[in-house]
C-alpha cells in the first residue's frame, strides 16, 4: 500500500510539473485536456510500448520516455479524425510502430499522422517540447533516487510514460482547437 500512495503522489507531481511546463510554452492553458477513450486505449497498448521502450532506457532514456508523448499525439489525432474506425484496431501503438519502426516513431507521427511539413517550425517546436518534457521526467526520476532496475523503478517508469502519453494527447487536442468550456445549466 505504501508504494501505491507513493506512486500516486509521484504521478500527480509529475503531471503538475509537465502541465506547468507545457502551459508556460503555451501549448496548453493550464488544463490537461483528455478523453476517456484515449486513456482506455493507453491501457491496452502500454504493454507493447513498454516492451519496445524498456530496452532503450540505458542508452536513450529520453527517447524511451518521449515517444509515449508522440503516441498520445497520434491517438488524439485519430480520435479527432475517425475514432469509430481507428478504435477498432486492437493495437494502435503497433500500427504506428510498424510503419517505420520504434526509432522513427517520432517522425512518423509528426509527418505522416499529424501531416506537419518536414523540418517546419511547428514540427521542430513539438520535438523540442517532447524532448524538454522527457528531460523533466528524467530529472524527477533521478531526484527520487530510486534503485535502478527495481520493481519500484519499473512502476515509476510506467507512471511516467502514462503521464507523457496524456500530455502528448492534450497537446494535440489543443492544436485541434479542443478546450474545456464552462456550461451553464441555468434557465433564463
ABEGO torsion letter per residue (X at the ends): XAAAAAAAAAAAAAAAAAAAAAAAAGABAGBBBBBAAAAAAAAAAAAAAAAAAAAAAAABAAAAAAAAAAAAAAAAAAAAABAAAAAABABAAAAAAAAAEAAAAAAAAAAAAAGBBBGBAAAAAAAAAAAAAAAAAAAAAAAAGBBBGBAAAAAAAAAAAAAAAAAAAAAAAAAAGBBBBBBBABBX
